[in-house]
Amino acid sequence: MTTRSFLPIAAIALSLLETPSVVRGAAGVDWTQWGGPGRNFMSDAKGLASSWPAGGPKKRWSRALGEGHSSILFEGGKLYTMYRPLGLLSVVRRSQEEVIVALDAATGKTLWEFKYPSPTDGVDFSQGAGPHATPLIVGSRLYATSSRRELFALDKATGQRVWSHDFIKEYGAPSPGRGYSCSPLLYNGTIIVTLGGPAQAVAAFNQQTGALVWKSGSSEPAPASPMLIDVDGQQQLLVFGGDQVVGMDPSNGRTLWSHPHKTSWGLNISTPVWSPADHLLFVSSAYNTGSRAIELHQAAGKTAAGEKWFNNRMRVHIGTVIRLGDYAYGSSGDFGPAFITAVDMKTGKVRGRIEASLARNCYMPTGS
């Protein structure tokens, strides 16, 4: 396996560089949700270029976007993402709308745009404007969440709205703070998102109609997105809340287990890493917290969750964490220096820290 760093793409412009792998379509793997096919930032793409051509790769096209932190999705020769437009007056007052866009991957041509109001009043964008979440592609639909706690279901071919929800108006969800960042998750015909509020930390909506299927949970709201894991044959919904990490039954929202992981301001942001081979769940936060491994097992029909270790030397802020062999790798640091850090998953000991210009980044391993 060849490991490369996957650098974050600034939302000012989207560019496609002509490399051998692009020309051949060697990547060939659809990327239809936050974190990719397994929501774990692992790619099975083969035939990727191991070096740039002389003089660097040729730019095939570029397309201005705007502000935002959404990832870019790829499916069937099309790209999908979200942004907040930039204009001449953006330095004085940010745009009051957000945009979901579909592009032709070969040419950069805009296929459709869906624009919706997104006022900045009551939202703290001092650390960067939203949208912060990444859409989800399921069949003929695209699902996306706004900075202001809204969920949209769009026709993937046309960008037309099919249904939508405003969580603040409809469910009394809390204010979006620095901007809502939950990327939608698919489970068995439902779209699962964090909601926020008493007994409604998480909610599931019918994929086709948008009808509420269930809402449950009492975790504090946090920026992290939910994911699915398999614990000894049982599929569980993993929710990284502001004060704890929780395992739930994705079919009804019933809590199966929980483990404390509290950080300042409830800012648990990074995506956990689940390793079924040794039953270890890795979670990490910045803001004076750290990393811990939680061991999960099924026993007598219940999930036992026990802490294997904790350390405060690896503090993953926003970036991704990947596990290769016995080590977890990620960017450690928040407002100070950042380090490329490796932690031993069996012991929790930090085995390496490198301060470098590319340390404050996201990482993903790819196929050879």
C-alpha positions as CSV (number, residue, x, y, z in Angstrom):
1,M,0.0,0.0,0.0
2,T,1.2,3.5,-0.8
3,T,0.4,6.2,1.7
4,R,0.1,9.8,0.7
5,S,-1.1,13.0,2.4
6,F,-4.5,14.2,1.2
7,L,-4.3,17.9,1.4
8,P,-7.4,20.0,2.2
9,I,-8.7,22.0,-0.8
10,A,-9.3,25.6,-0.2
11,A,-12.9,26.6,-1.1
12,I,-11.8,29.6,-3.2
13,A,-11.5,27.5,-6.4
14,L,-11.8,24.0,-7.5
15,S,-9.2,22.7,-9.9
16,L,-8.7,19.4,-11.8
17,L,-5.1,18.6,-12.6
18,E,-4.3,16.3,-15.5
19,T,-2.3,13.4,-14.2
20,P,-1.9,9.9,-15.6
21,S,-4.4,8.6,-13.1
22,V,-7.0,11.2,-14.1
23,V,-6.5,10.6,-17.8
24,R,-6.9,6.9,-17.4
25,G,-9.7,7.2,-14.8
26,A,-7.6,4.9,-12.6
27,A,-9.0,6.2,-9.4
28,G,-12.3,4.9,-10.5
29,V,-13.9,4.8,-7.0
30,D,-17.0,6.8,-6.3
31,W,-16.8,9.1,-3.3
32,T,-20.4,9.7,-2.3
33,Q,-20.2,10.8,1.4
34,W,-18.1,12.3,4.1
35,G,-15.0,10.1,4.5
36,G,-15.6,8.1,1.3
37,P,-17.3,4.7,0.8
38,G,-16.6,3.4,4.4
39,R,-16.8,6.9,6.0
40,N,-13.2,6.1,7.2
41,F,-11.1,8.1,4.7
42,M,-9.7,4.9,3.2
43,S,-9.6,4.5,-0.6
44,D,-9.2,1.3,-2.6
45,A,-8.3,3.3,-5.8
46,K,-5.6,1.7,-7.9
47,G,-3.1,2.9,-10.5
48,L,-2.6,6.4,-8.9
49,A,0.4,8.4,-10.0
50,S,3.4,8.0,-7.7
51,S,5.0,11.2,-9.0
52,W,4.2,14.4,-10.9
53,P,5.3,14.7,-14.5
54,A,8.2,17.1,-15.3
55,G,7.0,20.6,-14.9
56,G,4.1,19.6,-12.7
57,P,0.7,18.3,-13.7
58,K,-1.3,20.2,-16.4
59,K,-4.4,22.0,-15.2
60,R,-7.4,20.9,-17.2
61,W,-9.9,23.4,-15.7
62,S,-10.7,25.5,-12.7
63,R,-14.0,26.9,-11.4
64,A,-14.3,29.6,-8.8
65,L,-16.4,28.7,-5.8
66,G,-16.4,30.6,-2.5
67,E,-16.1,30.1,1.2
68,G,-16.8,26.9,3.0
69,H,-15.4,23.6,4.3
70,S,-17.4,21.0,2.4
71,S,-15.6,18.0,0.8
72,I,-16.0,17.3,-2.9
73,L,-18.0,14.2,-3.9
74,F,-17.5,12.2,-7.1
75,E,-20.0,9.8,-8.8
76,G,-20.5,8.9,-12.4
77,G,-18.3,11.6,-13.9
78,K,-19.9,14.4,-11.8
79,L,-18.6,16.4,-8.8
80,Y,-20.8,17.7,-6.0
81,T,-20.0,20.2,-3.3
82,M,-21.3,23.2,-1.3
83,Y,-20.1,26.8,-0.8
84,R,-20.9,30.3,0.2
85,P,-20.4,32.8,-2.7
86,L,-17.8,35.4,-2.6
87,G,-18.5,38.9,-4.1
88,L,-17.1,42.4,-4.1
89,L,-18.8,43.2,-0.8
90,S,-17.8,39.9,1.0
91,V,-15.0,41.7,2.9
92,V,-17.7,44.0,4.4
93,R,-20.6,41.5,4.8
94,R,-20.6,37.8,3.9
95,S,-23.0,36.4,1.4
96,Q,-26.4,35.6,2.9
97,E,-26.9,32.4,0.9
98,E,-25.3,29.0,0.4
99,V,-25.1,27.0,-2.8
100,I,-25.1,23.2,-3.6
101,V,-23.5,22.6,-7.0
102,A,-23.1,19.8,-9.5
103,L,-20.2,20.0,-12.0
104,D,-19.1,17.9,-15.0
105,A,-15.8,16.3,-13.7
106,A,-14.2,16.4,-17.2
107,T,-14.9,20.0,-18.0
108,G,-15.9,21.8,-14.8
109,K,-19.1,22.9,-16.5
110,T,-21.9,23.7,-14.0
111,L,-24.7,21.2,-14.4
112,W,-27.0,22.8,-11.7
113,E,-27.0,24.9,-8.6
114,F,-29.4,25.0,-5.7
115,K,-29.3,28.2,-3.8
116,Y,-30.9,28.8,-0.4
117,P,-31.0,31.7,2.1
118,S,-28.4,31.4,4.9
119,P,-28.3,34.6,6.9
120,T,-25.1,35.1,9.0
121,D,-26.9,36.7,12.0
122,G,-26.6,34.5,15.1
123,V,-23.8,32.4,13.6
124,D,-20.2,32.8,14.6
125,F,-18.1,32.5,11.4
126,S,-15.0,34.1,13.0
127,Q,-13.1,30.8,12.5
128,G,-14.4,30.4,8.9
129,A,-17.7,30.6,7.1
130,G,-20.0,27.6,6.4
131,P,-21.2,25.5,4.9
132,H,-19.2,23.1,7.0
133,A,-20.8,19.7,6.1
134,T,-20.4,17.4,3.1
135,P,-23.4,16.1,1.2
136,L,-24.5,12.5,0.8
137,I,-25.4,10.8,-2.5
138,V,-27.9,8.0,-2.4
139,G,-29.4,6.7,-5.7
140,S,-31.2,9.6,-7.4
141,R,-31.0,11.9,-4.4
142,L,-28.5,14.2,-2.8
143,Y,-28.8,15.1,0.9
144,A,-27.1,18.1,2.4
145,T,-27.2,20.2,5.6
146,S,-26.8,23.9,5.9
147,S,-24.9,26.1,8.4
148,R,-28.2,26.9,10.0
149,R,-29.3,23.3,10.9
150,E,-31.4,22.6,7.8
151,L,-31.6,19.3,5.9
152,F,-32.3,19.2,2.2
153,A,-33.2,16.3,-0.1
154,L,-32.5,17.2,-3.8
155,D,-33.0,15.5,-7.1
156,K,-29.5,14.6,-8.0
157,A,-30.1,15.1,-11.8
158,T,-31.7,18.5,-11.6
159,G,-30.9,20.0,-8.2
160,Q,-34.6,20.5,-7.5
161,R,-35.8,20.3,-3.8
162,V,-37.7,17.2,-3.0
163,W,-38.2,17.9,0.8
164,S,-36.4,19.8,3.5
165,H,-36.4,20.4,7.3
166,D,-35.5,23.4,9.4
167,F,-34.4,21.8,12.7
168,I,-34.5,25.1,14.7
169,K,-38.0,26.1,13.6
170,E,-39.5,22.5,13.6
171,Y,-37.8,20.9,16.5
172,G,-36.4,23.7,18.7
173,A,-32.8,22.7,18.0
174,P,-30.1,24.9,19.5
175,S,-28.6,27.8,17.6
176,P,-25.9,26.8,15.1
177,G,-23.0,28.4,17.0
178,R,-20.1,28.3,14.6
179,G,-22.2,26.7,12.0
180,Y,-23.9,23.3,11.8
181,S,-21.4,20.7,10.4
182,C,-23.1,17.3,10.5
183,S,-22.7,15.4,7.3
184,P,-25.8,13.1,6.7
185,L,-25.6,9.4,7.0
186,L,-27.6,6.6,5.3
187,Y,-29.0,3.7,7.2
188,N,-31.6,1.3,5.9
189,G,-33.8,3.8,4.1
190,T,-33.3,6.6,6.6
191,I,-31.1,9.7,6.7
192,I,-29.5,10.1,10.1
193,V,-28.2,13.5,11.4
194,T,-27.4,15.1,14.8
195,L,-30.3,17.3,15.8
196,G,-29.7,18.8,19.3
197,G,-32.0,19.4,22.3
198,P,-33.5,17.4,25.1
199,A,-34.1,13.7,24.1
200,Q,-33.2,14.5,20.5
201,A,-29.5,14.5,20.1
202,V,-29.9,12.4,17.0
203,A,-32.7,12.0,14.5
204,A,-33.5,9.7,11.5
205,F,-35.8,10.8,8.6
206,N,-37.4,8.6,5.9
207,Q,-35.1,8.8,2.9
208,Q,-38.0,9.2,0.4
209,T,-40.5,11.3,2.2
210,G,-38.5,13.2,4.9
211,A,-40.9,12.0,7.6
212,L,-39.4,11.7,11.1
213,V,-38.7,8.1,11.9
214,W,-37.2,8.6,15.4
215,K,-35.3,11.1,17.5
216,S,-33.4,10.2,20.7
217,G,-30.3,10.8,22.8
218,S,-29.1,13.3,25.3
219,S,-25.5,14.1,24.2
220,E,-24.4,17.7,24.0
221,P,-24.3,18.9,20.4
222,A,-20.9,18.6,18.7
223,P,-19.5,19.3,15.2
224,A,-18.6,15.6,14.6
225,S,-20.7,13.6,12.1
226,P,-22.2,10.2,13.0
227,M,-21.0,6.9,11.5
228,L,-21.9,3.2,11.5
229,I,-19.7,0.5,13.0
230,D,-20.1,-3.3,13.3
231,V,-19.5,-4.6,16.8
232,D,-19.4,-8.4,16.8
233,G,-22.0,-8.6,14.1
234,Q,-24.3,-5.9,15.5
235,Q,-24.5,-2.7,13.4
236,Q,-24.3,0.4,15.7
237,L,-24.7,4.1,15.2
238,L,-21.7,5.9,16.6
239,V,-22.3,9.5,17.8
240,F,-19.4,11.7,19.0
241,G,-21.2,14.2,21.2
242,G,-19.8,17.2,23.0
243,D,-19.4,15.3,26.3
244,Q,-19.4,11.6,25.4
245,V,-19.2,9.0,22.6
246,V,-22.3,6.9,22.3
247,G,-23.3,3.7,20.6
248,M,-27.0,3.6,19.5
249,D,-29.3,1.2,17.7
250,P,-29.6,2.9,14.2
251,S,-33.1,1.5,13.7
252,N,-34.7,3.2,16.7
253,G,-32.2,5.4,18.5
254,R,-31.9,3.3,21.6
255,T,-28.7,3.9,23.5
256,L,-26.5,0.7,23.7
257,W,-23.5,2.2,25.5
258,S,-21.7,5.5,26.3
259,H,-18.3,6.6,27.4
260,P,-17.3,10.1,28.7
261,H,-15.1,12.3,26.4
262,K,-15.7,15.9,27.4
263,T,-13.8,18.8,25.8
264,S,-13.9,22.5,26.1
265,W,-17.0,24.1,24.5
266,G,-18.2,20.7,23.4
267,L,-15.9,20.8,20.4
268,N,-15.4,17.2,19.5
269,I,-14.9,17.6,15.8
270,S,-12.8,14.8,14.3
271,T,-14.2,11.5,13.0
272,P,-13.6,8.4,15.3
273,V,-11.7,5.4,14.0
274,W,-13.1,1.9,14.5
275,S,-10.9,-1.1,14.2
276,P,-13.0,-4.3,14.3
277,A,-10.0,-6.7,14.3
278,D,-9.1,-5.7,17.8
279,H,-12.4,-4.1,18.9
280,L,-10.7,-0.7,19.5
281,L,-12.4,2.7,19.0
282,F,-10.2,5.7,18.7
283,V,-11.5,9.2,19.6
284,S,-9.5,12.4,19.8
285,S,-10.0,16.1,20.5
286,A,-8.0,19.3,20.9
287,Y,-8.9,22.0,23.4
288,N,-7.1,20.6,26.4
289,T,-8.3,17.0,25.9
290,G,-6.5,14.3,24.1
291,S,-7.0,10.8,22.7
292,R,-8.5,7.6,24.1
293,A,-9.1,4.0,23.0
294,I,-12.3,2.4,24.0
295,E,-12.6,-1.4,23.7
296,L,-16.0,-2.7,22.6
297,H,-17.4,-6.2,22.9
298,Q,-20.7,-7.9,22.9
299,A,-21.4,-9.8,26.1
300,A,-24.7,-11.5,27.1
301,G,-26.6,-9.5,24.4
302,K,-25.1,-6.1,25.6
303,T,-22.2,-4.0,24.5
304,A,-19.4,-3.7,27.1
305,A,-17.4,-0.5,26.6
306,G,-14.1,-0.1,28.6
307,E,-11.3,2.4,28.3
308,K,-8.0,0.8,27.2
309,W,-5.9,4.0,27.4
310,F,-5.9,7.8,27.4
311,N,-3.2,10.2,26.5
312,N,-3.1,14.0,26.2
313,R,-0.2,14.2,23.8
314,M,-2.2,13.5,20.6
315,R,-4.9,16.1,20.3
316,V,-6.6,15.9,16.9
317,H,-8.4,19.1,16.1
318,I,-10.3,19.0,12.8
319,G,-8.3,16.7,10.6
320,T,-8.7,13.0,9.8
321,V,-7.1,10.1,11.6
322,I,-6.1,6.9,9.8
323,R,-5.0,3.6,11.3
324,L,-2.3,1.5,9.6
325,G,-1.3,-1.6,11.4
326,D,-0.8,-1.0,15.1
327,Y,-0.6,2.8,14.8
328,A,-3.0,5.7,14.4
329,Y,-1.7,8.7,12.5
330,G,-3.1,12.3,12.5
331,S,-2.5,16.0,12.9
332,S,-2.1,16.9,16.6
333,G,-2.5,20.5,17.7
334,D,-5.0,23.4,17.7
335,F,-3.9,27.0,18.1
336,G,-0.2,26.3,18.5
337,P,2.2,24.2,16.5
338,A,0.8,21.1,14.8
339,F,2.6,17.8,14.6
340,I,2.3,14.7,12.5
341,T,1.8,12.2,15.3
342,A,1.8,8.4,15.5
343,V,0.2,6.7,18.5
344,D,0.5,3.0,19.4
345,M,-3.1,1.7,19.5
346,K,-2.2,-1.1,21.9
347,T,-0.6,1.1,24.6
348,G,-1.5,4.7,23.8
349,K,2.1,5.7,23.7
350,V,3.1,8.4,21.2
351,R,5.8,6.9,19.0
352,G,6.6,9.9,16.9
353,R,5.9,13.6,16.5
354,I,7.1,15.7,13.6
355,E,6.6,19.4,13.3
356,A,6.3,20.2,9.6
357,S,4.5,22.6,7.2
358,L,2.1,19.9,6.1
359,A,1.4,18.7,9.7
360,R,-1.9,20.6,9.9
361,N,-3.6,18.5,7.3
362,C,-5.9,15.6,6.6
363,Y,-4.5,12.2,5.6
364,M,-5.7,9.2,3.8
365,P,-4.1,6.0,2.6
366,T,-4.7,4.8,-1.0
367,G,-4.2,1.7,-3.0
368,S,-1.0,1.3,-4.9
